[in-house]
Amino acid sequence: MIERCLAHKPHAWEDFVDRFMGLVVHVVNHTAANRSMRLSQSDREDLVSEVFLTLVDNDLAVLRHFRGNSSLATYLTVVARRIVVRTLVAAPSHVAPLADGEIPSAAVSVESRIEDREEVAQMLQSLAGTEADVVRMYHMEGKSYGEISQAAGVPENSIGPMLTRARTKLRQRAAADPSN
């Protein structure tokens, strides 16, 4: 499929979009939910469009970089997540329509995101140096395992287990904290 797109074959891009639209929508929804951001349908469509626009930018440069070290779906998931994280971080004003009974207040949403970020920063202080750095780079900066490995000087195959241990510690500390 990639070869057809790169060769600009008729209907190749449409087939590609049809095949991966659901995946990109899922990544957008999942990434926003993980960042405690609720998206309106318009915001969701904008983010999906941003992912596909980035894919076609510079004559499909992102697709040209695919080396087959993983499945195409895995590669696109990572790429889409990075694009969505960068977009949300650059413009964190994505808030969904209000649910029934919810009090309309944009300020509440902004304040809660600030409090969440402050809470995460406070929680990270309870972790050791490299462990905190890895959690921050992955969850707050949206970096890949490879990028984290290079920046932190930790083997790439150690990142996942380190994140799991750190999350477990944070959950245990949060459960033990009576102020929660």
Salt bridges, closest charged atoms under 4 A:
ASP15 OD2 - ARG4 NH2 2.89
ASP43 OD1 - HIS94 ND1 3.33
ASP59 OD1 - HIS8 NE2 3.05
ASP59 OD2 - ARG64 NH2 2.82
GLU102 OE2 - ARG38 NH2 3.21
GLU131 OE1 - LYS169 NZ 3.03
ASP133 OD1 - ARG136 NH2 3.35
GLU141 OE2 - ARG136 NH1 2.36
GLU141 OE1 - LYS143 NZ 3.51
